[in-house]
Each structure stands twice: as structure tokens, then as C-alpha cells.
Amino acid sequence: MVANANGSRARGVATPGWLRREWSLPVGYATTLAFLAFGASWLGDLAHPAWLALMFAWLFAAILACAFSLVRHADELAVRLGEPFGTLVLTLAMSGMEMMMISAVMLAGHGSATLARDTMLAIMMIVLNGLVGACLLAGGLRYHEQSYNLYSANSFLAVIVPLAVLGLVLPGFTVTTPGPTLSVKQSIFVIVMSLGLYGVFLGIQTLRHRDYFVAPGEKQSLHAAREGSSGRHVALLLANGIPIVLLAKQIAKPINFLALPFQSFFRSRKILPNDAALRVLGLELLNLILDFDGVGPGVAI
């Protein structure tokens, strides 16, 4: 009788495994509520190095925990959907997280009209040179000889190059508005062309040439899906994204403060184009750390 009672009690207080894995949610939301309530005073004076380090480490750890959880659920959805939709889910999850962080940083402080464009340039430089180069080097050191899907790589580059030219190069050659900017009509043209190019790419990736984005002989799923329905993973993915957006605006303040000592130095020597460059660098270093967890088995290059 006692054993049954104890067994029932033990079963009654047992925590589901999926709930234990979602520890990042209470951490992220508790941090978000704390900074929404007291962030103005906590981040109002960051002159003390120890306090600055504590605030930055706290915000960074909370964002990192939610980001890893978000990517974990995106990876689970990618495994369930298979290629090429799995890669698309991971891409949208990581790109959406980066866009939310960029938007939040642009709303913090005085803002910068060129921050989004500078960040896109930094993303291309870090991903195409740093991240891809690091993956090629690490893969070569470990496997010595690797196989690549050149069709998918060429398809990606075929859409990345025109988008980069339209968004980053074209503004430097237009004369309708002063400086490297676009007029309203030119901006609409760039938006329409960008949507059209990406729409064609999605058609190639998901419909006409799906085989281009699956490595030859590769299995659709490299590991079995864990417990939980797809709807639960979508809900938890979105739930982990909310603290990232709200905390990104908060962590922008320590990043801006850390950049202040370097701004006058670089500005006097004209090494960086504007004051937003250091903020872009700090944001992209954070995004780069988050991206390393997003390189899952569903990515086929």
C-alpha cells in the first residue's frame, strides 16, 4: 500500500522530459521581465567595468539560451520535413532571428539609417568568407576528402550575387538622391526584384529541382525525431523568439557603450566608415556565435 502510494506520488511529481529541456523559456522570460521593469536604471550607468560585464554577460547568456532552444526546435522541424524544406526552415529561423535583432538594435539609442545595409554586408563577409571557410577547413582536417553538391551551391550563389549587387552596389551608382542611397521608386524596384529573385529560387529549391539540394546518397533524416508534435515545436520556436527580440534591444546598450572608446580612435584615422560599424561588428559577432548552432545536418551545400 505504501509502495503504491509512494509510486503514485513519484509519478505525480515527475516532470516530463520535454519540459525539463525547456529551461531556457523561464530564464529568458524572467530576464526579459526584469529588464523591462528595471532595465532603464540598470543600464542607465554602465561606467563601472564590473557592472557592465555583469549586465552584458547576463543578457548574452539569456539570449544564447533562447537562441539555442529556438534552433533546436527548428532543427527538429527540419528533420520531420526532410530536404529541401528542412534547410528552408533552418534558414528562415536563423534569418528571422537576425532580422529581429537588427531591427531591435536600430530602435535602440540614436539609430542609424545605414545600420541594416552595413549589417547585411557584414553578414555576407562573415558567412561567405569566415563561416564557409572555417567549415571547409574543419571538414578537410577531419575527413581529409569531402563531397559537395555543386548544383545547390551554384543556385545559392546565383541568387546571392544579384541580391548583393542590387542592395549593396547599386546605391553607390545612383544619382537621384545624394550619397549611396535610393529614391522611393528605386527602393520599390529593388524590393520587387529581390522578392522576385528569391521567389524563383524557392521554386527551384522546393519544386522543380529539389534534387539539387540533397546530397547524393544522403538519407532524408540523419536522426530520429524526438517526442512532441510539430505544432508544439512551432509554438516553442516562436515562444523562444520573443525574448530574443526584446533582449536584443537591451543588449544593444552595453554594445554601444563598449564601442564608445573605439569610435573616436577609428573616426580620427578614418578606418571605419561611420560610428555604426562597431555596433555592426558587435551584432555580427553575436550572430556568428548563434549561427554555429544553426549549422545542422539539414544543410546541404
C-alpha positions as CSV (number, residue, x, y, z in Angstrom):
1,M,0.0,0.0,0.0
2,V,2.8,2.4,0.9
3,A,4.8,1.4,-2.1
4,N,1.8,2.1,-4.3
5,A,1.2,5.4,-2.6
6,N,4.9,6.3,-3.0
7,G,4.9,5.2,-6.6
8,S,1.8,7.2,-7.3
9,R,3.3,10.2,-5.6
10,A,6.6,9.8,-7.6
11,R,4.7,9.5,-10.8
12,G,2.6,12.5,-9.9
13,V,5.6,14.8,-9.4
14,A,7.6,13.5,-12.3
15,T,8.5,16.3,-14.8
16,P,8.1,15.4,-18.5
17,G,11.4,15.2,-20.3
18,W,10.4,17.9,-22.9
19,L,9.5,20.3,-20.0
20,R,12.9,19.9,-18.4
21,R,14.6,20.7,-21.8
22,E,12.7,24.0,-22.0
23,W,14.5,25.6,-19.1
24,S,15.6,28.4,-21.4
25,L,12.0,29.7,-21.6
26,P,11.6,30.7,-17.9
27,V,15.2,32.0,-17.9
28,G,14.5,34.1,-21.0
29,Y,11.2,35.4,-19.9
30,A,12.3,36.1,-16.3
31,T,15.3,38.1,-17.7
32,T,13.0,39.9,-20.1
33,L,10.6,40.9,-17.4
34,A,13.4,42.0,-15.1
35,F,15.0,44.3,-17.8
36,L,11.6,45.7,-18.9
37,A,10.9,46.6,-15.3
38,F,14.4,47.7,-14.1
39,G,16.4,47.9,-17.3
40,A,16.3,51.7,-17.5
41,S,18.0,52.1,-14.1
42,W,20.3,49.1,-14.5
43,L,21.6,50.1,-18.0
44,G,21.5,53.9,-17.2
45,D,25.0,53.9,-15.8
46,L,27.5,51.4,-17.2
47,A,30.6,53.3,-16.3
48,H,31.7,50.6,-13.8
49,P,33.5,47.8,-15.6
50,A,32.3,45.1,-13.3
51,W,28.6,46.2,-13.6
52,L,29.0,46.5,-17.4
53,A,30.4,43.0,-17.6
54,L,27.6,41.6,-15.4
55,M,24.9,43.2,-17.5
56,F,26.4,42.1,-20.8
57,A,27.0,38.5,-19.6
58,W,23.5,38.2,-18.2
59,L,21.8,39.4,-21.3
60,F,24.1,37.5,-23.6
61,A,23.6,34.2,-21.7
62,A,19.8,34.6,-21.7
63,I,19.8,35.4,-25.5
64,L,22.2,32.5,-26.2
65,A,20.0,30.0,-24.2
66,C,16.8,31.1,-26.1
67,A,18.6,31.0,-29.4
68,F,19.9,27.5,-28.9
69,S,16.5,26.4,-27.9
70,L,14.9,28.1,-31.0
71,V,17.4,26.5,-33.3
72,R,16.8,23.1,-31.6
73,H,13.1,23.2,-32.4
74,A,13.9,24.5,-35.9
75,D,16.2,21.5,-36.4
76,E,13.5,19.2,-35.2
77,L,11.1,20.6,-37.7
78,A,13.7,20.3,-40.4
79,V,14.2,16.6,-39.6
80,R,10.4,16.0,-39.8
81,L,10.0,17.8,-43.1
82,G,13.1,16.4,-44.8
83,E,15.0,18.1,-47.6
84,P,14.8,20.6,-49.1
85,F,12.2,22.0,-46.7
86,G,14.4,21.3,-43.7
87,T,17.1,23.6,-44.9
88,L,14.5,26.2,-45.7
89,V,13.1,26.1,-42.1
90,L,16.6,26.4,-40.6
91,T,17.4,29.3,-43.0
92,L,14.1,31.2,-42.2
93,A,14.6,30.6,-38.4
94,M,18.2,32.0,-38.3
95,S,17.5,34.8,-40.8
96,G,14.3,35.8,-38.9
97,M,16.2,35.9,-35.7
98,E,19.0,38.0,-37.2
99,M,16.4,40.4,-38.7
100,M,14.6,40.8,-35.4
101,M,17.9,41.5,-33.6
102,I,18.9,44.1,-36.3
103,S,15.5,45.8,-36.0
104,A,15.7,45.9,-32.3
105,V,19.2,47.4,-32.4
106,M,18.1,50.0,-34.9
107,L,15.4,51.1,-32.5
108,A,17.8,51.5,-29.6
109,G,19.8,54.7,-29.0
110,H,20.0,57.2,-31.8
111,G,19.8,54.7,-34.5
112,S,21.5,54.7,-37.9
113,A,20.0,54.9,-41.3
114,T,22.7,52.6,-42.8
115,L,22.8,50.0,-40.0
116,A,20.7,47.5,-41.8
117,R,22.8,47.8,-45.0
118,D,26.1,47.7,-43.1
119,T,24.9,44.6,-41.2
120,M,24.0,42.8,-44.5
121,L,27.5,43.5,-45.8
122,A,29.0,42.2,-42.6
123,I,26.8,39.1,-42.8
124,M,28.0,38.3,-46.3
125,M,31.6,38.9,-45.4
126,I,31.4,36.7,-42.3
127,V,29.3,33.9,-43.8
128,L,30.9,33.7,-47.3
129,N,34.5,34.1,-46.1
130,G,34.7,33.3,-42.4
131,L,32.0,30.7,-41.7
132,V,32.2,28.8,-45.0
133,G,36.0,29.0,-44.9
134,A,36.0,27.6,-41.3
135,C,33.7,24.8,-42.3
136,L,35.8,23.8,-45.3
137,L,39.0,23.9,-43.2
138,A,37.5,21.9,-40.3
139,G,35.9,19.4,-42.7
140,G,39.2,19.0,-44.5
141,L,41.2,18.4,-41.3
142,R,38.7,15.8,-40.0
143,Y,37.6,14.0,-43.2
144,H,40.5,14.8,-45.5
145,E,38.3,14.4,-48.5
146,Q,34.7,15.8,-48.8
147,S,32.0,15.7,-51.4
148,Y,29.9,18.8,-52.2
149,N,26.7,19.4,-54.0
150,L,27.8,22.0,-56.6
151,Y,24.3,22.4,-58.1
152,S,22.9,23.7,-54.8
153,A,26.0,25.9,-54.2
154,N,25.7,27.4,-57.7
155,S,21.9,28.0,-57.2
156,F,22.6,29.8,-53.9
157,L,25.3,32.0,-55.5
158,A,23.1,32.7,-58.5
159,V,20.6,34.4,-56.2
160,I,23.0,35.9,-53.6
161,V,25.2,37.8,-56.2
162,P,22.3,39.7,-57.8
163,L,20.7,40.5,-54.4
164,A,24.1,41.8,-53.2
165,V,24.5,44.0,-56.3
166,L,21.0,45.4,-56.0
167,G,21.2,46.1,-52.3
168,L,24.8,47.0,-51.7
169,V,26.4,48.1,-55.0
170,L,23.6,49.8,-56.9
171,P,23.1,52.6,-54.3
172,G,26.6,53.7,-54.9
173,F,26.0,54.5,-58.6
174,T,22.6,56.2,-58.4
175,V,22.4,60.0,-58.8
176,T,18.7,60.6,-58.0
177,T,19.5,61.1,-54.3
178,P,22.7,62.3,-52.6
179,G,25.0,59.8,-51.2
180,P,24.8,56.0,-51.5
181,T,21.0,55.9,-51.2
182,L,18.0,55.1,-53.2
183,S,14.9,57.1,-54.1
184,V,11.4,55.8,-53.2
185,K,10.9,54.4,-56.7
186,Q,14.3,52.8,-56.8
187,S,13.7,51.3,-53.4
188,I,10.4,49.8,-54.7
189,F,12.2,48.4,-57.7
190,V,14.9,46.8,-55.5
191,I,12.2,45.3,-53.2
192,V,10.2,43.9,-56.1
193,M,13.3,42.4,-57.8
194,S,14.5,40.9,-54.6
195,L,11.2,39.3,-53.9
196,G,11.1,38.0,-57.5
197,L,14.6,36.6,-57.4
198,Y,14.0,34.8,-54.1
199,G,10.6,33.5,-55.3
200,V,12.3,31.9,-58.3
201,F,14.9,30.5,-56.0
202,L,12.3,29.0,-53.7
203,G,10.6,27.5,-56.8
204,I,13.9,25.8,-57.8
205,Q,14.6,24.7,-54.3
206,T,11.2,23.2,-53.4
207,L,9.6,22.3,-56.7
208,R,11.5,22.0,-60.0
209,H,15.0,21.0,-58.9
210,R,14.6,19.6,-55.4
211,D,17.3,17.0,-56.0
212,Y,19.9,19.9,-56.3
213,F,19.6,20.5,-52.6
214,V,20.0,16.9,-51.3
215,A,23.5,15.4,-51.3
216,P,23.8,12.2,-53.5
217,G,23.0,9.1,-51.4
218,E,22.1,11.2,-48.3
219,K,19.3,10.0,-46.2
220,Q,16.4,12.3,-45.6
221,S,16.8,12.1,-41.8
222,L,20.1,11.6,-40.0
223,H,18.5,11.0,-36.7
224,A,15.0,10.1,-35.4
225,A,12.6,12.8,-34.4
226,R,12.1,13.2,-30.7
227,E,8.8,13.4,-28.8
228,G,6.3,16.1,-29.4
229,S,4.1,17.1,-32.3
230,S,5.1,19.6,-35.0
231,G,2.7,22.1,-33.6
232,R,4.4,22.1,-30.2
233,H,7.8,22.7,-31.8
234,V,6.4,25.6,-33.9
235,A,4.9,27.1,-30.7
236,L,8.1,26.7,-28.7
237,L,10.1,28.1,-31.6
238,L,8.0,31.3,-31.6
239,A,8.0,31.4,-27.9
240,N,11.8,31.4,-27.7
241,G,12.0,34.1,-30.3
242,I,10.1,36.7,-28.3
243,P,12.8,37.1,-25.5
244,I,15.5,37.3,-28.2
245,V,13.8,40.3,-29.8
246,L,13.1,42.1,-26.6
247,L,16.5,41.4,-25.1
248,A,18.4,42.3,-28.3
249,K,17.3,45.9,-27.7
250,Q,18.6,45.8,-24.2
251,I,22.0,44.3,-25.1
252,A,22.4,47.0,-27.7
253,K,23.1,49.5,-24.9
254,P,26.1,47.6,-23.5
255,I,27.4,47.0,-27.0
256,N,27.1,50.7,-27.8
257,F,28.8,51.6,-24.5
258,L,31.7,49.2,-25.3
259,A,32.0,50.8,-28.7
260,L,32.4,54.3,-27.4
261,P,36.1,54.2,-26.5
262,F,36.9,52.9,-30.0
263,Q,34.7,55.3,-32.0
264,S,36.9,58.4,-31.7
265,F,40.1,56.4,-32.4
266,F,38.7,54.8,-35.6
267,R,37.0,58.0,-36.7
268,S,40.1,60.1,-36.4
269,R,42.0,57.6,-38.5
270,K,39.1,57.1,-41.0
271,I,39.4,53.3,-40.6
272,L,35.7,52.7,-40.3
273,P,33.1,54.5,-42.4
274,N,30.8,55.5,-39.6
275,D,30.0,55.1,-35.9
276,A,27.6,52.3,-36.6
277,A,30.3,50.0,-37.9
278,L,31.4,48.9,-34.4
279,R,27.8,48.2,-33.5
280,V,27.5,46.1,-36.6
281,L,30.7,44.2,-35.7
282,G,29.4,43.5,-32.2
283,L,26.0,42.4,-33.5
284,E,27.5,40.2,-36.1
285,L,29.9,38.6,-33.7
286,L,26.8,37.7,-31.6
287,N,25.0,36.4,-34.7
288,L,28.0,34.4,-35.7
289,I,28.1,32.6,-32.3
290,L,24.4,31.9,-32.7
291,D,24.8,30.7,-36.3
292,F,27.3,28.0,-35.3
293,D,24.4,26.1,-33.5
294,G,22.2,26.6,-36.6
295,V,24.5,24.6,-38.9
296,G,22.6,21.4,-38.6
297,P,22.5,18.2,-40.5
298,G,19.8,19.5,-42.8
299,V,22.1,22.0,-44.5
300,A,23.2,20.7,-47.9
301,I,25.8,22.7,-49.7
